[in-house]
Amino acid sequence: MREHWNLPPEFRFWQTGEDWLLILLGCCSDKQRAQVLLLLWRAWHLRCDVIHEKGKESIMKSVSFLLNYEAMLTDCSPASRNNKGKKAIGLPELTNQFGSCSSIPNRVLDMHPSPWSMPTEDTAVINVDAAYKPLTGESAIGVVARDGQGSIIAVISRSIDICQDAEESEARAILAGLQLGIELGLHEPIVMSDCTAAVNASTSTVPNLSKLWSVYKDISNVALRLPGCLVQYTSRKFNCFAHNLAQLAFQYGTCNFWLSPVPAYISELAVGDGVNFESE
């Protein structure tokens, strides 16, 4: 856990007397204190698993559990209840276009929720969303690509690998949207997500030093293969179709990809999507 958390030194955990735990917690910051208690709680679980169960719980699984559980507790705090539980962290000053860095394609970040707008005839809008279960890290994504007439081009509804937190699942949905744009040969696609943290990190020109740096590195590399692509924020109201696709895969553990025409029961998931067709 020391690779992920700033825990107190090892000697602080030595049992030096009846009050050793109080002394340990008294030397911790608020965040460290919470992490120490979570660590001890999980350690007791492993002890019980060895004594009363089969003893097959792994250390790595416990590490993943604690990271996900801490993320869930953080997302439940009052300061983190916006954006459907996905925490927007460290938002830098926003601009309309990031064209100053040659290694990053021109991508626009619009933090104001806006209706789905009809793209030009030779481009497309790709809506993406993710579903995430904090206790296990299970995740799924939904992706829908529409053409300039608003017609569905392709749909993805699939489970993905275990994620560390909700932001990672949303970032992987953005990555899947960009990859779909390449596979379909779309011109300057607009990828729209309702997770501000993932959108902001995907469009930043500053090297990402977070625990999700490899995911955002992949996003930057894929975006380089889609000149002129945009990654934008949209509200949940205009992202319901992608949300429903993610929930479908999450519920049934399926991995599906459809090209138009999609099955009728998939088209029905678009009901209530809040999509507006606006003339340019």
C-alpha positions in Angstrom: 0.0 0.0 0.0 3.0 2.3 0.4 3.2 2.5 -3.4 -0.2 4.2 -3.4 -0.6 5.8 0.1 1.6 8.0 2.2 1.5 5.8 5.3 3.4 6.5 8.5 6.8 4.9 9.0 6.9 1.2 9.8 8.0 1.7 13.4 4.9 3.6 14.1 2.9 0.4 13.7 4.9 -1.5 16.4 2.9 -2.4 19.4 4.7 -0.6 22.2 2.0 -0.7 24.7 -1.8 -0.5 25.3 -2.1 2.9 23.7 0.0 2.1 20.6 -2.9 2.6 18.2 -3.9 5.9 19.7 -0.3 7.1 19.5 -0.1 6.0 15.9 -3.4 7.7 14.9 -2.3 10.8 16.8 0.8 11.2 14.6 -1.2 11.0 11.4 -2.8 13.6 9.2 -6.6 13.3 8.7 -6.1 11.5 5.4 -3.4 9.2 6.8 -5.6 8.4 9.8 -8.4 7.3 7.5 -6.0 5.2 5.4 -4.5 3.5 8.4 -7.9 2.6 9.7 -8.9 1.2 6.3 -5.6 -0.8 6.2 -6.2 -2.3 9.6 -9.8 -3.1 8.8 -8.7 -5.0 5.6 -5.9 -6.7 7.5 -8.5 -8.1 10.0 -10.5 -9.3 7.0 -7.5 -11.2 5.7 -7.0 -12.7 9.1 -10.6 -13.9 9.3 -10.3 -15.3 5.8 -7.3 -17.4 6.8 -8.9 -18.7 10.0 -12.6 -19.1 9.0 -12.6 -19.3 5.2 -10.4 -20.8 2.5 -7.5 -18.3 2.9 -7.4 -17.6 -0.8 -7.6 -13.8 -0.6 -4.6 -12.3 -2.3 -2.6 -9.2 -1.2 -3.0 -7.6 -4.7 -6.8 -8.0 -4.6 -6.8 -6.3 -1.2 -4.7 -3.4 -2.5 -7.2 -3.0 -5.4 -10.1 -3.2 -3.0 -8.7 -0.5 -0.7 -7.9 1.9 -3.5 -11.4 1.5 -4.9 -13.1 1.8 -1.5 -11.2 4.9 -0.7 -12.2 6.4 -4.1 -15.8 5.5 -3.3 -15.7 7.2 0.1 -14.1 10.3 -1.5 -16.8 10.4 -4.2 -19.4 10.3 -1.5 -18.1 13.3 0.3 -20.2 16.5 0.0 -17.5 18.2 -2.1 -17.6 15.4 -4.7 -21.3 14.9 -5.4 -21.4 16.8 -8.6 -20.9 15.2 -12.0 -22.8 11.9 -11.0 -20.1 11.0 -8.4 -17.1 11.5 -10.6 -14.7 13.8 -8.9 -13.3 16.7 -11.0 -9.8 17.2 -9.6 -7.3 20.0 -10.3 -9.1 21.8 -13.1 -6.6 24.3 -14.6 -7.6 27.4 -16.4 -9.6 26.5 -19.5 -9.2 27.8 -23.0 -11.1 27.2 -26.2 -8.3 25.5 -28.1 -5.0 23.8 -27.3 -3.1 24.4 -30.5 0.1 25.7 -28.9 1.7 22.3 -28.3 2.8 20.6 -31.5 2.5 17.1 -29.9 -1.2 17.5 -29.0 -3.9 17.8 -31.7 -6.3 20.7 -31.7 -9.0 19.6 -29.3 -11.7 21.9 -27.9 -12.9 21.7 -24.3 -16.4 23.1 -23.6 -17.3 22.9 -19.9 -20.8 24.3 -20.4 -23.5 21.6 -20.9 -24.9 22.0 -24.4 -27.4 20.1 -26.5 -26.2 17.5 -29.0 -25.5 19.5 -32.1 -25.7 18.1 -35.6 -22.2 17.7 -37.1 -21.3 18.6 -40.6 -22.0 16.1 -43.3 -18.4 14.7 -43.4 -17.9 14.3 -39.6 -19.6 12.6 -36.7 -20.4 13.0 -33.0 -19.4 10.1 -30.7 -21.0 10.0 -27.3 -19.3 7.9 -24.6 -20.1 6.9 -21.0 -19.0 4.3 -18.4 -20.5 2.3 -15.6 -18.3 1.5 -12.5 -18.7 -0.5 -9.3 -16.4 0.9 -6.5 -16.3 -2.2 -4.4 -15.0 -4.5 -7.2 -13.7 -2.1 -9.9 -15.9 -3.8 -12.4 -16.5 -1.5 -15.4 -18.3 -1.2 -18.7 -18.5 1.4 -21.5 -21.1 2.6 -23.9 -20.2 4.4 -27.2 -22.5 5.6 -30.0 -21.4 7.3 -33.2 -23.9 9.5 -35.2 -23.4 11.0 -38.6 -24.3 14.5 -39.9 -27.9 13.5 -40.2 -28.1 12.3 -36.7 -28.4 8.6 -37.8 -26.6 5.9 -35.8 -23.4 4.7 -37.5 -22.1 2.3 -34.9 -22.7 1.3 -31.3 -20.5 -0.3 -28.6 -21.7 -1.8 -25.4 -19.1 -3.9 -23.6 -17.4 -4.8 -20.3 -13.8 -3.7 -19.8 -11.0 -4.6 -17.5 -11.1 -3.8 -13.8 -10.6 0.0 -13.2 -9.0 1.8 -10.3 -11.8 4.4 -10.0 -14.7 6.0 -11.9 -12.5 8.4 -13.7 -10.4 5.6 -15.2 -13.5 4.0 -16.6 -14.7 7.3 -18.1 -11.2 7.9 -19.6 -11.3 4.4 -21.2 -14.7 5.2 -22.7 -13.2 8.3 -24.3 -10.3 6.2 -25.6 -12.8 3.7 -27.0 -14.6 6.5 -28.7 -11.4 7.8 -30.4 -10.5 4.3 -31.5 -13.9 3.8 -33.0 -13.4 7.0 -34.9 -10.2 5.6 -36.4 -11.8 2.2 -37.2 -14.7 3.9 -39.0 -12.5 6.4 -40.8 -14.4 9.4 -39.4 -13.3 12.9 -40.3 -12.7 15.2 -37.3 -15.1 13.4 -34.9 -16.3 15.1 -31.8 -16.1 12.8 -28.7 -18.5 13.9 -26.0 -18.4 12.7 -22.3 -20.2 13.8 -19.2 -17.2 13.4 -16.9 -15.4 16.7 -16.4 -12.3 15.2 -14.9 -11.7 12.8 -17.8 -12.5 15.4 -20.4 -10.2 18.0 -18.8 -7.3 15.5 -18.5 -7.8 14.2 -22.0 -7.4 17.7 -23.5 -4.6 19.1 -21.3 -1.3 19.9 -22.9 0.5 19.4 -19.5 2.0 15.9 -19.0 -0.3 13.9 -16.8 1.4 12.7 -13.6 -1.6 11.1 -12.0 -2.1 7.4 -11.4 -4.0 7.3 -14.7 -1.1 8.8 -16.8 -0.9 5.7 -19.0 -4.5 5.9 -20.0 -4.3 9.6 -20.9 -1.1 8.9 -22.8 -2.9 6.4 -24.9 -5.7 8.9 -25.5 -3.2 11.5 -26.7 -1.5 8.9 -29.0 -4.7 7.8 -30.5 -5.9 11.4 -30.9 -2.8 12.1 -33.0 -4.2 9.7 -35.6 -7.4 11.7 -35.8 -6.4 15.2 -36.9 -8.9 17.8 -35.9 -10.7 15.6 -33.4 -12.4 17.2 -30.5 -13.1 16.0 -26.9 -15.9 17.9 -25.3 -18.0 17.9 -22.2 -21.8 17.4 -22.3 -24.4 16.9 -19.6 -26.0 13.6 -18.7 -29.2 14.8 -20.3 -27.6 14.7 -23.7 -25.7 11.5 -23.0 -28.4 9.1 -22.0 -27.9 6.7 -24.9 -24.3 6.1 -24.1 -25.1 5.8 -20.5 -27.8 3.2 -21.2 -25.4 1.2 -23.3 -22.8 1.1 -20.5 -25.4 0.0 -18.0 -26.6 -2.8 -20.4 -23.0 -4.2 -20.6 -22.5 -3.7 -16.9 -25.6 -5.6 -16.0 -25.2 -8.6 -18.3 -21.4 -8.6 -18.7 -21.7 -8.5 -22.5 -19.3 -7.2 -25.2 -21.2 -6.1 -28.3 -20.4 -4.0 -31.4 -23.1 -3.1 -33.9 -22.9 -1.3 -37.2 -26.1 0.4 -38.6 -28.8 -0.8 -38.6 -28.6 -1.7 -35.0 -31.2 -4.1 -33.3 -34.5 -2.5 -32.3 -34.0 -3.0 -28.6 -30.7 -1.1 -28.8 -32.4 1.8 -30.7 -35.0 2.0 -27.9 -32.2 2.8 -25.5 -31.9 6.2 -27.2 -35.4 7.2 -26.0 -35.0 10.2 -23.7 -31.5 11.0 -24.9 -32.3 14.7 -25.1 -30.7 15.0 -28.5 -31.3 18.2 -30.3 -30.7 18.6 -34.0 -29.5 22.1 -34.5 -28.6 23.7 -37.8 -25.1 25.1 -38.0 
